[in-house]
């Protein structure tokens, strides 16, 4: 899949390439690296998104495929923590998908955390700049329960907004549950989520935790992507944002999330 994007000639390609290389070294070595904002305190959010796009283009050229997007920083608590007033986004690649109930070799990740989310699968394109939550629901084919394994290439998660944006919104892997539900069969704002670690309840959440309604998150994404000349495509998967705090994962840990009216999704980490 070729990435659509609007060229911005004023940005320094050498700097973008350097920072993409920096993050790629973390992936190669399996060890976190120094924050980009420590290397360049003046790094802008726009430049950070260009680093992200540069990295994704490299992966696509190497044979991977863009299959959707993820939305991060959808909770007020996380936005306050990073000093921002809006979410961020990253790309989902085919190589990031893990089968429901499957296992993740721990060497695939660096410092993983697990979140429970609602995934949207689109049946038609969504293009900003004036997409609403209603537009999102009309364009959605079905919904699924999902786990996102967030991971940071930045050592010890010492991130600012520009660091996580450049690092593909701290994406790692993701798991989709297997029971599609049409959007008119669920009240997304009221959908409750329970997250389990090794069989014990560790977090609960509700759809309203994600900007009041997960559909609002997808609408934000469609409108944000318009700034970069990108359209959300039919068939694409959208992870709409965490419904509760992320939980640290270690080798041997099993995680599952149950979302009302959507069912269950699970995964296990092994050495």
C-alpha positions as CSV (number, residue, x, y, z in Angstrom):
1,X,0.0,0.0,0.0
2,X,1.5,3.3,-1.1
3,X,1.3,6.0,1.6
4,X,-0.4,9.2,0.6
5,X,1.2,12.3,2.0
6,X,1.5,16.0,1.5
7,X,5.1,17.1,1.0
8,X,6.5,19.8,3.3
9,X,9.6,21.1,1.7
10,X,10.6,23.2,4.7
11,X,11.3,20.2,6.9
12,X,14.9,19.0,7.2
13,X,15.0,15.5,5.6
14,X,18.4,14.8,7.0
15,X,17.1,15.4,10.6
16,X,14.1,13.2,9.9
17,X,16.3,10.4,8.6
18,X,18.7,10.7,11.5
19,X,15.9,10.3,14.0
20,X,14.3,7.4,12.1
21,X,17.7,5.7,12.2
22,X,17.9,6.3,15.9
23,X,14.6,4.6,16.6
24,X,15.4,1.8,14.1
25,X,18.5,1.0,16.1
26,X,16.4,0.4,19.2
27,X,14.3,-2.1,17.3
28,X,17.4,-3.8,15.9
29,X,19.1,-4.1,19.3
30,X,16.0,-4.6,21.5
31,X,17.2,-1.8,23.8
32,X,15.6,1.6,24.4
33,X,17.5,4.7,23.2
34,X,17.8,8.3,24.3
35,X,14.7,10.4,23.7
36,X,14.6,12.4,20.5
37,X,13.6,15.5,22.6
38,X,16.9,15.1,24.5
39,X,18.8,15.1,21.2
40,X,16.9,18.0,19.9
41,X,14.8,20.0,22.4
42,X,13.3,22.0,19.5
43,X,11.9,19.0,17.7
44,X,8.3,19.9,16.6
45,X,5.3,17.7,16.6
46,X,5.0,18.1,12.8
47,X,8.6,17.0,12.4
48,X,7.9,14.0,14.7
49,X,5.0,12.9,12.5
50,X,7.4,13.1,9.5
51,X,9.8,10.8,11.4
52,X,6.9,8.4,11.9
53,X,5.9,8.5,8.2
54,X,9.5,8.0,7.1
55,X,9.8,4.9,9.3
56,X,6.5,3.5,8.0
57,X,7.6,4.1,4.4
58,X,10.8,2.2,5.0
59,X,8.8,-0.7,6.4
60,X,6.4,-0.7,3.5
61,X,9.3,-0.7,1.0
62,X,10.7,-3.7,2.9
63,X,7.5,-5.6,2.3
64,X,5.1,-4.8,5.2
65,X,1.6,-3.4,4.5
66,X,-0.3,-0.6,6.2
67,X,-3.6,-2.1,7.4
68,X,-4.9,0.7,9.6
69,X,-4.2,3.3,12.3
70,X,-4.1,3.5,16.1
71,X,-5.1,6.4,18.2
72,X,-3.3,7.3,21.4
73,X,-3.6,9.8,24.3
74,X,-7.4,9.7,24.2
75,X,-7.7,10.1,28.0
76,X,-7.6,13.4,29.8
77,X,-5.1,12.0,32.3
78,X,-2.6,11.0,29.6
79,X,-3.0,14.4,27.8
80,X,-2.4,16.2,31.0
81,X,0.7,14.1,31.7
82,X,2.2,15.0,28.4
83,X,0.9,18.6,28.4
84,X,-1.2,18.3,25.2
85,X,-4.9,18.9,24.4
86,X,-5.5,16.3,21.7
87,X,-4.7,12.7,20.9
88,X,-2.0,11.4,18.6
89,X,-1.9,8.6,16.0
90,X,0.2,5.8,14.6
91,X,0.1,3.3,11.8
92,X,-0.8,-0.4,12.0
93,X,1.1,-2.8,9.9
94,X,0.2,-6.3,8.9
95,X,3.4,-7.5,10.7
96,X,2.1,-6.1,14.0
97,X,-1.0,-8.3,14.1
98,X,-1.1,-11.2,16.6
99,X,-3.8,-14.0,16.5
100,X,-6.4,-13.9,19.2
101,X,-5.3,-16.3,21.9
102,X,-1.9,-16.4,20.4
103,X,1.6,-16.1,21.9
104,X,4.1,-13.3,21.7
105,X,7.8,-14.1,21.9
106,X,9.1,-11.6,24.4
107,X,12.1,-10.8,22.2
108,X,9.7,-9.1,19.8
109,X,9.1,-6.3,22.3
110,X,11.3,-4.0,24.5
111,X,9.1,-2.7,27.4
112,X,5.6,-3.7,26.6
113,X,2.3,-2.6,28.2
114,X,-1.2,-3.9,27.4
115,X,-4.4,-1.9,26.8
116,X,-8.0,-2.9,26.2
117,X,-9.6,-1.1,23.3
118,X,-12.5,-1.1,20.8
119,X,-11.4,-1.7,17.1
120,X,-13.4,-0.2,14.2
121,X,-13.2,-1.9,10.7
122,X,-14.4,0.5,8.0
123,X,-16.6,-0.4,5.0
124,X,-16.0,2.9,3.2
125,X,-13.4,5.7,3.2
126,X,-13.4,8.5,5.7
127,X,-11.8,11.8,4.7
128,X,-11.5,15.0,6.7
129,X,-11.7,17.8,7.5
130,X,-15.3,17.8,8.8
131,X,-15.9,14.1,9.8
132,X,-18.3,13.6,12.8
133,X,-18.9,10.7,15.1
134,X,-22.1,10.0,13.1
135,X,-20.1,9.8,9.9
136,X,-17.8,7.3,11.6
137,X,-20.6,5.0,12.6
138,X,-22.1,5.1,9.2
139,X,-18.7,4.2,7.6
140,X,-18.0,1.4,10.1
141,X,-18.6,-2.2,8.9
142,X,-18.2,-3.7,12.4
143,X,-16.5,-3.5,15.8
144,X,-14.2,-5.9,17.6
145,X,-12.6,-6.1,21.1
146,X,-8.9,-5.5,20.9
147,X,-5.7,-5.6,22.9
148,X,-3.0,-3.1,22.0
149,X,0.6,-4.0,23.1
150,X,2.1,-0.5,23.3
151,X,5.9,-0.4,23.3
152,X,8.5,2.3,23.3
153,X,11.8,2.5,21.6
154,X,12.7,5.3,24.1
155,X,14.5,4.0,27.2
156,X,12.3,3.7,30.3
157,X,9.3,5.3,28.6
158,X,10.9,8.8,29.3
159,X,8.8,10.3,26.5
160,X,7.4,13.7,25.6
161,X,4.7,14.1,22.9
162,X,7.2,14.4,20.1
163,X,9.0,11.2,21.2
164,X,5.8,9.1,21.1
165,X,4.6,10.6,17.9
166,X,7.9,9.9,16.1
167,X,7.9,6.4,17.6
168,X,4.6,5.5,15.7
169,X,2.6,6.6,18.8
170,X,4.5,4.0,20.8
171,X,2.9,1.1,18.8
172,X,4.0,-2.4,19.3
173,X,1.6,-5.2,18.4
174,X,-2.2,-5.7,18.4
175,X,-4.7,-8.5,18.8
176,X,-8.3,-8.4,17.5
177,X,-11.1,-10.5,19.0
178,X,-13.2,-12.7,16.7
179,X,-16.8,-11.7,17.1
180,X,-17.8,-8.8,14.8
181,X,-20.6,-6.6,16.0
182,X,-22.4,-3.9,13.9
183,X,-22.1,-0.4,15.4
184,X,-25.9,0.0,15.8
185,X,-26.0,-3.0,18.2
186,X,-23.9,-1.3,20.9
187,X,-23.9,2.0,22.9
188,X,-20.2,2.7,22.6
189,X,-20.0,5.3,25.3
190,X,-21.5,2.9,27.8
191,X,-19.6,-0.2,26.8
192,X,-17.8,-1.6,29.8
193,X,-14.3,-3.2,29.6
194,X,-12.6,-5.5,32.1
195,X,-8.8,-6.2,31.7
196,X,-7.3,-9.3,33.2
197,X,-3.7,-10.2,33.8
198,X,-3.0,-13.9,34.7
199,X,-6.7,-14.3,35.4
200,X,-6.9,-11.4,37.9
201,X,-8.9,-8.3,37.2
202,X,-6.4,-5.4,37.0
203,X,-8.3,-2.6,35.3
204,X,-11.8,-1.6,34.2
205,X,-12.9,1.1,31.8
206,X,-15.8,2.3,29.7
207,X,-16.1,3.6,26.2
208,X,-16.7,7.2,27.4
209,X,-13.1,7.2,28.7
210,X,-12.0,7.7,25.1
211,X,-13.0,11.3,24.3
212,X,-16.5,10.6,25.5
213,X,-17.1,8.0,22.8
214,X,-14.6,5.9,20.7
215,X,-16.4,7.2,17.6
216,X,-15.2,10.7,18.5
217,X,-11.6,9.4,18.5
218,X,-12.0,8.0,15.0
219,X,-13.6,11.3,13.8
220,X,-10.6,13.2,15.3
221,X,-8.2,10.9,13.4
222,X,-9.9,11.3,10.1
223,X,-9.8,15.1,10.5
224,X,-6.2,15.1,11.7
225,X,-5.0,12.9,8.8
226,X,-6.4,15.5,6.4
227,X,-3.5,17.7,7.4
228,X,-1.1,15.1,6.0
229,X,-3.2,14.3,2.9
230,X,-4.2,10.9,4.2
231,X,-7.6,9.3,4.0
232,X,-8.9,6.4,6.2
233,X,-9.5,3.6,3.7
234,X,-12.3,1.1,3.5
235,X,-11.2,-2.2,5.1
236,X,-8.9,-0.4,7.4
237,X,-8.6,-1.3,11.1
238,X,-8.7,1.6,13.6
239,X,-7.7,1.1,17.3
240,X,-9.7,3.8,18.9
241,X,-7.8,4.3,22.2
242,X,-7.3,2.7,25.6
243,X,-10.3,2.4,27.9
244,X,-8.1,2.2,31.0
245,X,-4.5,2.6,32.0
246,X,-1.9,0.4,30.3
247,X,-0.5,-2.6,32.3
248,X,3.1,-3.7,32.3
249,X,3.8,-7.1,30.7
250,X,6.5,-9.7,31.5
251,X,7.4,-13.1,30.1
252,X,4.8,-15.6,31.0
253,X,2.0,-13.1,31.5
254,X,-1.4,-13.8,30.0
255,X,-3.8,-10.9,29.2
256,X,-7.5,-10.8,28.2
257,X,-10.1,-8.1,27.9
258,X,-13.8,-8.5,28.0
259,X,-15.9,-5.7,26.5
260,X,-19.7,-5.7,26.9
261,X,-21.5,-6.8,23.8
262,X,-18.2,-7.4,21.9
263,X,-16.8,-10.4,23.7
264,X,-13.3,-11.3,24.7
265,X,-9.7,-11.1,23.3
266,X,-6.6,-12.5,24.7
267,X,-2.8,-13.1,24.3
268,X,0.1,-14.6,26.2
269,X,3.8,-13.5,26.4
270,X,6.5,-16.2,26.5
271,X,10.2,-16.2,26.7
